[in-house]
Amino acid sequence: MQREEFPYKYVTVEGTVVQEDRPPSAEQMLAIARRYLPEEAAQWFVKAELEHPRTELVLFTVRPDRWLTADFTDDVG
């Protein structure tokens, strides 16, 4: 995750894959799509992917081992 406008901020995670779902279930896909899209768009996206898959979808579940962050807010001013 990152903020691309000043003041810049980001966070990344490194970890161990503990589960792999090929393909993820509709419920898993919808849970992720809802984070980024309004409900109606999330529903449409999942339906479209299930009806006409363009690529192989894989959901990796990761156990975080290390977090890396940066926050340049103090550099403002």
Secondary structure, DSSP 8 states (H G I E B T S, - for coil): -EE-SSS-EEEEEEEEEEEEESS--HHHHHHHHHHHS-HHHHHHHHHHHHHS-SS---EEEEEEEEEEEEE-GGG--
